[in-house]
Amino acid sequence: MGHRLSKIYTRTGDGGETGLGDGKRTRKDSPRIVALGEIDELNSAIGVLLAEPIPEKTRAVLENIQHDLFDLGGDVSIPGRATMTGGQVQRLEALLDEFNSALPRLKEFILPGGTRAAGLAHLARAVCRRAERALVALSQAEKVADPARVYLNRLSDLLFVLARVLNGQGTGDVLWVPEGKH
């Protein structure tokens, strides 16, 4: 990898543009950079969740996801690059099935919350949905490989399930009480 960041500030972005991974310049508010920023925020939200004491299996899953998100960010930063695969999506689906099978069935909607770790997983889920929307917006202007978009869709589902796991296998979920009943 070498010495990629020998100097942190370059002043090249002071005019509202930034460099893409292929060396081209684009506006910082372009759909590509917005999507890249949302993916970065998602990875950071997962990093905050990882600062909490959580089960080792959950930790390992989230750490692996952080690497996937860095790969996805690389794809977004280089127009035409597509390294995300259907295999990564299938891995998330297998994890979803595994974690969800141990949870009680939901009979009501739940509110984001419960334990601190579960609340952070719900926050990461909401950020994931925003990253997915940004990737969909980018796909209106430029080609985005399907596995990238599908990966974020499955990841938001997995973060929801992990929030329930972090709420004591669902026993600490905060149930929604409809208006007039609370």
Buried (B, 14 or more C-beta within 10 A) or exposed (E): EEEEEEEEEEEEEEEEBBEBBEEEEBEEEBBBBBBBBBBBBBBBBBEEBBEBEBEEEBBEBBEBBBEBBEBBBBBBBBBEBBBBBEEBBEBBBEBBEEBBEEBEEEEEEBEBBBBEBBBBBBBBBBBBBBBBBBBBBBBEEEEBBEBBBBBBBBBBBBBBBBBBBBBEEBEBBBEEEEEEEE
